[in-house]
Amino acid sequence: MARPLLTTQTEQEHSVQQKTVGMLVYVLRYDDLPADDSMILPPITREGTTYEVGRAPEVGPVALEGSTLLLPDPFVSRTHARLVRRRGADVIEDLGSKLGTFVNGKRIEGPRVLVDGDLLEIGHSLFVYRLVEPRMAGRMASLRKGLSHGPTRTLCPELAGISTDLERIARTDQPVLLLAETGAGKEIAARFVHEKSGRAGPFVAVDCGAIPDHLVEGELFGHRRGAFSGAVEERKGRIRSAEGGTVFLDEIGNLLESAQASLLRVIQEREVTPVGGERPQKVDVRWIAATNESLFAEDSRFRADLRARLAGYVALLPPLRKRREDLGVLCADILGKTGLPSVAITKRAARALFFGDLPGNIRELERSLSSAAVLKGDGPIDLPHLSVVAARAAGKVGARAEGSAADASPSEPSPSAELPRERSTRPPREAIEAALVQAKRVQGEAARLLGVHERQLARWMDAYGIPRGKKSASET
């Protein structure tokens, strides 16, 4: 039986507050990427809660004064935009600014209901809107600048929760398994655990996919002199080299099956037998493994017993496209290493880089920004300076041109081709119901508030079992 439509403001407020609350994160300014002034605004929990965004009277750090966020951004009007909780949903409104307010790259023409992951542009400043579990939202707001995570910090609630768990687990001997896409920061998380563990020994990283097959066991376990042709001296191997510290087995999914059996025995018995050796040697190390493969798939060739030994705590690290609120922190860290006091980026380049799928995650962001900082000269970073992003966008334009015989120039890729895909993700039921109430059940108006086509809204309503509304305001 379909759940009835929420009809009262009180019911809507209660439902939303019980599940999630809105959290607005100021991420960065296009005109000063190394500024490192990202911050989390207090969560939006009550009907009528309002934040206004405007230009600071003078250049200085970003400041929250009462319910007004002041930005040192010359492209922001004195009173630019307002975020308000209305009928259980969070709505962004432009206050008659000169340059407008944008959501996911499109200028809003009226009040707009926000959904999780929306990217807001106010002037040359970027924000991310998140829906967060109330307890985590309160914790994040109390840590206005985010939670420590390795050499930087995170403003992403999902990663903040994982960092908290990792810090607790670090004080134990529990092994840790990190699952994430390539370039998403697995080694950063592993070093974070080692740092918090207090272990006196070294952190030794092993790329299991980079060792030639015939050298795997010797590289991991070491070997005796004369154990094989070319073994002219004894070697400890990576595991014994980490005595008293941490062994990080990166890309563990690429480890040979024969080596998996030997590694399982090492973990079980806490001892290593070098290649060519007869007597095992005790070893005290902390185990952290990582992979971008699914070790839990039914068709996985990875040994289930070894996986069970490594999976004391399993962390699913979010890809960068799921933690865009950390872009400001990461950009500041990456560009801080270049020694440049200030780096700006054009709006079209920022949209292509920050709004896209970010398939290479942190690693690609670092390479793109580092090379762009060199190529830009005295001006801002522009799309041609982002070689990987520009090539990808040009490839998409070229593919569309080839398929449709349209005259599209790959030298001018459209940033809109790189807008995020979250817009196709179904928003919470409460956001749809709130938009319908605000639009007086007129589907076209509700779709406009949600920033989607009316047909998309109709599909979402059918999926939730929400009764269809009116086609127009004139219907009774």
C-alpha positions as CSV (number, residue, x, y, z in Angstrom):
1,M,0.0,0.0,0.0
2,A,1.4,3.4,-1.0
3,R,2.4,5.7,1.8
4,P,0.0,8.7,2.1
5,L,1.1,12.1,1.0
6,L,2.4,14.3,3.8
7,T,-0.2,17.0,4.0
8,T,0.8,19.2,6.9
9,Q,3.8,21.3,7.6
10,T,4.4,19.7,11.0
11,E,4.4,16.2,9.6
12,Q,6.9,17.2,6.9
13,E,9.2,18.9,9.4
14,H,9.1,15.8,11.7
15,S,9.8,13.4,8.9
16,V,12.7,15.3,7.5
17,Q,14.2,16.0,10.9
18,Q,14.0,12.4,12.0
19,K,15.9,11.2,8.9
20,T,18.2,13.9,7.6
21,V,19.0,17.6,8.0
22,G,20.3,20.0,5.5
23,M,24.0,21.1,5.7
24,L,25.5,23.8,3.5
25,V,29.3,23.6,3.0
26,Y,31.3,26.6,1.6
27,V,34.0,24.9,-0.5
28,L,36.2,27.4,-2.3
29,R,36.6,30.6,-4.3
30,Y,37.6,30.4,-8.0
31,D,39.7,33.5,-7.5
32,D,41.9,32.0,-4.7
33,L,42.1,28.3,-4.8
34,P,44.9,28.0,-2.1
35,A,42.9,30.0,0.4
36,D,42.0,26.9,2.5
37,D,38.9,28.6,4.0
38,S,36.3,25.9,3.5
39,M,33.7,25.8,6.3
40,I,30.5,24.0,7.4
41,L,27.5,26.1,8.2
42,P,25.4,25.0,11.2
43,P,22.8,22.4,10.1
44,I,19.3,23.5,9.0
45,T,16.9,21.9,11.4
46,R,13.9,24.1,12.0
47,E,11.2,25.5,9.8
48,G,12.0,29.1,8.9
49,T,15.8,28.7,9.5
50,T,17.4,31.2,7.1
51,Y,21.0,31.8,5.9
52,E,21.8,34.8,3.7
53,V,25.0,35.1,1.6
54,G,26.5,38.4,0.7
55,R,29.7,40.2,0.0
56,A,32.0,41.1,2.8
57,P,32.6,44.9,3.2
58,E,36.3,44.4,2.9
59,V,38.8,41.6,1.9
60,G,39.3,39.2,4.7
61,P,38.5,35.6,5.7
62,V,35.1,34.1,5.1
63,A,33.0,34.9,8.1
64,L,29.6,33.8,9.4
65,E,28.0,36.7,11.3
66,G,24.7,35.5,12.8
67,S,22.8,34.0,9.9
68,T,24.8,35.8,7.2
69,L,27.8,34.3,5.4
70,L,30.1,37.1,4.2
71,L,32.4,36.2,1.3
72,P,35.4,38.2,0.2
73,D,34.2,37.7,-3.4
74,P,33.8,40.8,-5.7
75,F,31.4,38.8,-7.8
76,V,28.9,38.5,-4.9
77,S,26.3,41.2,-4.4
78,R,25.9,42.8,-1.0
79,T,22.8,40.7,-0.4
80,H,23.0,37.9,-3.0
81,A,21.1,34.8,-2.0
82,R,19.0,33.2,0.7
83,L,18.7,29.6,1.9
84,V,15.5,28.9,3.8
85,R,13.7,25.9,5.2
86,R,10.2,26.0,4.0
87,R,7.6,23.3,4.4
88,G,10.2,20.7,5.3
89,A,12.5,21.3,2.4
90,D,15.5,23.6,1.9
91,V,15.0,26.3,-0.8
92,I,17.6,28.5,-2.4
93,E,16.5,32.0,-3.6
94,D,18.3,34.7,-5.5
95,L,17.8,38.1,-3.9
96,G,18.0,40.1,-7.1
97,S,21.8,39.8,-7.5
98,K,23.5,41.1,-10.6
99,L,25.2,37.9,-11.7
100,G,22.6,35.4,-10.4
101,T,22.7,32.2,-8.4
102,F,23.5,28.9,-10.1
103,V,22.6,25.3,-9.1
104,N,24.6,22.6,-10.9
105,G,25.7,25.1,-13.6
106,K,22.2,26.5,-14.3
107,R,20.9,29.9,-13.3
108,I,17.9,29.6,-11.1
109,E,14.9,31.8,-12.1
110,G,12.9,31.4,-8.9
111,P,12.9,29.5,-5.6
112,R,14.6,26.1,-6.0
113,V,14.3,23.1,-3.7
114,L,17.8,21.6,-3.0
115,V,18.6,17.9,-3.1
116,D,21.6,16.0,-1.7
117,G,24.8,16.8,-3.6
118,D,23.7,20.0,-5.3
119,L,26.5,22.3,-6.3
120,L,25.7,26.0,-5.8
121,E,27.6,28.9,-7.3
122,I,27.2,32.3,-5.8
123,G,29.5,34.8,-7.5
124,H,32.8,33.0,-7.9
125,S,32.2,30.9,-4.8
126,L,31.3,27.2,-4.7
127,F,29.1,25.5,-2.2
128,V,27.8,21.9,-1.7
129,Y,24.5,21.1,-0.2
130,R,24.2,17.8,1.7
131,L,21.5,15.9,3.5
132,V,23.1,14.4,6.6
133,E,22.0,12.2,9.6
134,P,21.2,14.7,12.4
135,R,23.8,13.5,14.9
136,M,26.6,13.6,12.3
137,A,25.4,17.0,11.1
138,G,25.7,18.4,14.6
139,R,29.2,16.9,15.0
140,M,30.3,18.3,11.7
141,A,29.0,21.7,12.5
142,S,30.8,21.7,15.8
143,L,34.0,21.1,13.8
144,R,33.4,24.0,11.5
145,K,36.6,23.4,9.5
146,G,36.2,19.7,9.3
147,L,37.7,16.5,10.8
148,S,41.4,15.5,10.6
149,H,42.1,12.9,7.9
150,G,45.8,12.3,7.1
151,P,47.7,15.4,6.0
152,T,44.5,17.4,5.5
153,R,41.0,17.3,6.8
154,T,37.6,16.3,5.5
155,L,34.2,18.1,5.5
156,C,32.5,15.1,4.0
157,P,30.2,13.4,6.6
158,E,30.8,9.9,5.1
159,L,34.5,10.2,5.2
160,A,34.4,11.9,8.6
161,G,32.6,8.9,10.0
162,I,35.1,6.5,8.5
163,S,38.0,8.6,9.8
164,T,36.5,8.4,13.3
165,D,36.3,4.6,13.1
166,L,39.8,4.3,11.7
167,E,41.2,6.4,14.6
168,R,39.6,4.0,17.1
169,I,40.6,0.9,15.2
170,A,44.2,2.2,14.9
171,R,44.8,1.8,18.6
172,T,44.1,-2.0,18.3
173,D,45.8,-4.7,16.4
174,Q,42.8,-5.3,14.1
175,P,43.7,-5.6,10.4
176,V,42.1,-3.0,8.1
177,L,40.8,-3.5,4.6
178,L,40.3,-0.4,2.5
179,L,38.1,-0.6,-0.6
180,A,38.1,2.3,-3.0
181,E,38.5,3.4,-6.6
182,T,42.0,4.0,-8.0
183,G,43.3,7.3,-6.8
184,A,40.7,7.8,-4.1
185,G,43.2,8.0,-1.2
186,K,43.7,4.5,0.1
187,E,47.3,5.1,1.0
188,I,46.4,8.4,2.7
189,A,43.9,6.4,4.9
190,A,46.5,3.7,5.6
191,R,49.1,6.2,6.7
192,F,46.4,7.9,8.9
193,V,45.9,4.6,10.7
194,H,49.6,4.0,11.1
195,E,50.1,7.6,12.5
196,K,47.2,7.1,15.0
197,S,48.4,3.6,16.0
198,G,51.4,4.8,18.0
199,R,53.5,1.9,16.6
200,A,57.2,2.7,16.7
201,G,58.2,0.8,13.6
202,P,58.0,2.1,10.0
203,F,55.2,2.2,7.5
204,V,56.1,-0.1,4.6
205,A,53.9,0.1,1.5
206,V,53.9,-2.8,-1.0
207,D,52.3,-2.4,-4.4
208,C,51.2,-6.0,-5.0
209,G,50.4,-5.3,-8.6
210,A,53.8,-3.9,-9.5
211,I,56.0,-6.9,-8.4
212,P,56.9,-9.4,-11.1
213,D,55.2,-12.7,-10.5
214,H,58.4,-14.7,-10.0
215,L,59.7,-12.2,-7.4
216,V,56.6,-11.8,-5.2
217,E,57.5,-14.2,-2.4
218,G,61.1,-13.1,-2.2
219,E,60.0,-9.4,-2.2
220,L,57.5,-10.0,0.6
221,F,59.2,-12.6,2.8
222,G,62.8,-12.0,2.0
223,H,65.4,-14.7,1.0
224,R,68.6,-16.4,2.1
225,R,71.8,-16.0,0.3
226,G,72.0,-18.5,-2.5
227,A,68.3,-19.3,-2.3
228,F,68.1,-18.9,-6.1
229,S,70.3,-17.7,-8.9
230,G,71.2,-14.1,-8.3
231,A,70.5,-14.2,-4.5
232,V,74.0,-13.0,-3.7
233,E,73.0,-11.6,-0.3
234,E,70.4,-12.1,2.3
235,R,67.3,-9.8,2.2
236,K,64.8,-9.2,4.9
237,G,61.8,-8.6,2.6
238,R,59.1,-6.0,3.0
239,I,57.3,-7.7,5.9
240,R,60.3,-8.1,8.2
241,S,61.4,-4.5,7.2
242,A,58.2,-3.3,8.9
243,E,59.0,-4.9,12.3
244,G,57.1,-3.0,15.0
245,G,55.2,-1.0,12.4
246,T,52.7,-1.3,9.6
247,V,52.6,-3.3,6.3
248,F,50.4,-1.7,3.7
249,L,49.5,-4.2,1.0
250,D,48.2,-2.0,-1.8
251,E,46.2,-3.6,-4.7
252,I,46.0,-6.8,-2.7
253,G,43.5,-8.2,-5.3
254,N,46.4,-8.6,-7.7
255,L,48.4,-10.9,-5.4
256,L,49.2,-14.3,-6.9
257,E,47.1,-17.2,-5.6
258,S,50.3,-19.1,-4.5
259,A,51.5,-16.0,-2.6
260,Q,48.0,-15.6,-1.0
261,A,48.5,-19.0,0.7
262,S,51.9,-18.1,2.0
263,L,50.7,-14.7,3.3
264,L,47.7,-16.3,5.1
265,R,50.2,-18.4,7.1
266,V,52.3,-15.4,7.9
267,I,49.3,-13.5,9.3
268,Q,48.0,-16.6,11.2
269,E,51.3,-17.6,12.7
270,R,52.9,-14.1,13.0
271,E,56.1,-15.5,11.5
272,V,57.9,-15.4,8.2
273,T,60.0,-18.0,6.5
274,P,62.4,-16.4,4.0
275,V,62.7,-18.1,0.6
276,G,65.5,-20.7,1.0
277,G,65.2,-20.6,4.8
278,E,64.3,-23.5,7.0
279,R,63.3,-21.8,10.3
280,P,60.5,-19.2,10.5
281,Q,61.2,-15.9,12.2
282,K,58.7,-14.1,14.4
283,V,57.4,-10.8,13.2
284,D,55.2,-8.1,14.8
285,V,53.4,-5.9,12.2
286,R,50.0,-4.3,11.7
287,W,48.2,-5.3,8.5
288,I,46.4,-2.9,6.2
289,A,45.3,-4.0,2.8
290,A,43.6,-2.1,0.0
291,T,42.1,-2.8,-3.4
292,N,39.8,-1.3,-6.0
293,E,38.5,-4.8,-6.8
294,S,35.5,-6.6,-5.1
295,L,37.1,-9.2,-2.9
296,F,33.6,-10.2,-1.8
297,A,32.1,-11.1,-5.2
298,E,31.1,-14.7,-5.6
299,D,33.4,-15.1,-8.6
300,S,36.4,-13.5,-6.9
301,R,39.6,-15.6,-7.1
302,F,40.8,-14.2,-3.9
303,R,41.0,-16.7,-1.0
304,A,38.1,-16.3,1.3
305,D,40.1,-17.3,4.3
306,L,42.8,-14.7,3.6
307,R,40.1,-12.1,3.0
308,A,38.6,-12.9,6.4
309,R,42.0,-12.4,8.1
310,L,42.5,-9.0,6.4
311,A,38.9,-7.8,6.9
312,G,39.0,-6.9,10.6
313,Y,37.6,-3.5,9.8
314,V,36.4,-2.8,6.2
315,A,36.3,0.9,5.1
316,L,34.5,1.8,1.9
317,L,36.2,5.1,1.0
318,P,34.0,7.4,-1.1
319,P,35.3,8.5,-4.5
320,L,36.0,12.2,-5.0
321,R,32.8,12.8,-6.8
322,K,30.9,11.8,-3.6
323,R,32.9,14.2,-1.5
324,R,33.1,17.4,-3.5
325,E,32.9,19.4,-0.2
326,D,36.6,18.4,0.2
327,L,37.7,20.1,-3.1
328,G,38.7,23.3,-1.3
329,V,40.9,21.5,1.2
330,L,42.5,19.3,-1.4
331,C,43.1,22.2,-3.8
332,A,44.8,24.2,-1.1
333,D,47.0,21.2,-0.1
334,I,48.0,20.5,-3.7
335,L,48.6,24.1,-4.8
336,G,50.4,24.9,-1.5
337,K,53.2,22.6,-2.6
338,T,53.7,24.7,-5.8
339,G,54.8,27.7,-3.7
340,L,52.5,30.0,-5.6
341,P,50.9,32.5,-3.2
342,S,47.6,32.7,-5.2
343,V,46.1,30.7,-8.0
344,A,42.8,31.5,-9.7
345,I,40.6,29.4,-12.1
346,T,38.1,30.5,-14.7
347,K,34.5,29.6,-14.2
348,R,34.4,27.3,-17.3
349,A,37.5,25.5,-16.1
350,A,36.2,25.2,-12.6
351,R,33.0,23.6,-13.8
352,A,34.8,21.2,-16.1
353,L,37.1,20.1,-13.3
354,F,34.9,20.3,-10.1
355,F,31.5,19.4,-11.6
356,G,32.6,16.4,-13.6
357,D,32.8,12.7,-12.7
358,L,36.4,13.1,-11.5
359,P,37.2,9.6,-12.6
360,G,40.8,9.7,-11.5
361,N,39.8,11.0,-8.1
362,I,42.4,12.8,-5.9
363,R,45.3,11.5,-8.0
364,E,43.9,13.1,-11.2
365,L,43.0,16.3,-9.4
366,E,46.6,16.6,-8.1
367,R,48.2,16.0,-11.5
368,S,45.7,18.3,-13.3
369,L,46.2,21.2,-10.9
370,S,50.0,20.8,-10.5
371,S,50.6,20.9,-14.3
372,A,48.0,23.7,-14.8
373,A,49.7,25.8,-12.2
374,V,52.8,25.7,-14.4
375,L,51.0,26.2,-17.7
376,K,48.8,29.1,-16.7
377,G,51.6,31.7,-16.7
378,D,50.5,35.0,-15.1
379,G,46.7,34.4,-15.7
380,P,44.1,32.1,-14.2
381,I,43.9,28.4,-14.9
382,D,41.7,27.9,-17.9
383,L,40.3,24.8,-19.6
384,P,43.2,24.3,-22.0
385,H,45.6,24.2,-19.0
386,L,43.7,21.1,-17.7
387,S,45.0,18.7,-20.2
388,V,43.3,15.6,-19.0
389,V,40.0,17.3,-18.4
390,A,40.1,19.2,-21.7
391,A,41.0,16.0,-23.6
392,R,38.1,14.1,-22.0
393,A,35.6,16.9,-22.7
394,A,36.9,17.2,-26.3
395,G,36.5,13.4,-26.7
396,K,32.9,13.7,-25.7
397,V,32.2,16.5,-28.0
398,G,33.9,14.6,-30.8
399,A,31.9,11.5,-30.1
400,R,28.6,13.5,-30.2
401,A,29.7,15.1,-33.5
402,E,30.6,11.7,-35.1
403,G,27.3,10.2,-34.0
404,S,25.1,13.1,-35.2
405,A,27.3,14.6,-38.0
406,A,27.0,17.9,-36.1
407,D,29.6,20.5,-36.6
408,A,31.0,20.5,-33.0
409,S,34.5,21.9,-32.4
410,P,36.6,19.8,-29.9
411,S,38.7,22.9,-29.2
412,E,35.8,24.5,-27.3
413,P,34.4,21.7,-25.2
414,S,31.2,22.6,-23.3
415,P,31.6,22.6,-19.6
416,S,28.0,21.6,-19.4
417,A,29.0,18.2,-20.7
418,E,30.9,17.7,-17.4
419,L,28.0,18.5,-15.1
420,P,27.5,16.0,-12.3
421,R,25.1,13.1,-12.6
422,E,23.6,13.4,-9.2
423,R,20.7,15.4,-10.8
424,S,19.4,12.1,-12.3
425,T,19.5,10.5,-8.8
426,R,16.1,10.3,-7.2
427,P,15.8,12.8,-4.3
428,P,14.3,11.9,-1.0
429,R,10.5,11.4,-1.0
430,E,10.2,14.3,1.5
431,A,11.9,16.8,-0.9
432,I,9.4,15.8,-3.7
433,E,6.4,16.1,-1.4
434,A,7.6,19.4,-0.1
435,A,8.0,20.7,-3.6
436,L,4.5,19.6,-4.5
437,V,3.0,21.3,-1.4
438,Q,4.9,24.5,-2.2
439,A,3.7,24.3,-5.8
440,K,0.1,23.6,-4.7
441,R,0.2,20.2,-6.4
442,V,1.0,21.7,-9.8
443,Q,3.5,19.2,-11.2
444,G,5.1,21.6,-13.7
445,E,5.9,24.1,-10.9
446,A,7.1,21.4,-8.6
447,A,9.4,20.1,-11.3
448,R,10.8,23.6,-11.8
449,L,11.5,23.9,-8.0
450,L,13.4,20.6,-8.1
451,G,15.3,21.6,-11.3
452,V,14.1,18.6,-13.4
453,H,11.8,18.0,-16.4
454,E,8.1,17.3,-15.5
455,R,8.4,13.8,-17.0
456,Q,11.3,13.0,-14.6
457,L,9.2,14.2,-11.7
458,A,6.3,12.0,-12.8
459,R,8.6,9.0,-12.8
460,W,9.9,9.7,-9.3
461,M,6.3,10.2,-8.1
462,D,5.3,6.8,-9.5
463,A,8.3,5.1,-8.0
464,Y,7.4,6.4,-4.5
465,G,3.6,5.8,-5.0
466,I,2.9,9.5,-4.7
467,P,-0.5,10.4,-6.4
468,R,-0.1,12.5,-9.5
469,G,-0.8,16.3,-9.2
470,K,-2.3,18.9,-11.4
471,K,-1.0,19.6,-14.9
472,S,-1.6,23.3,-14.4
473,A,-2.8,25.8,-11.8
474,S,-6.1,26.2,-13.5
475,E,-7.1,22.5,-12.8
476,T,-9.4,21.9,-9.9
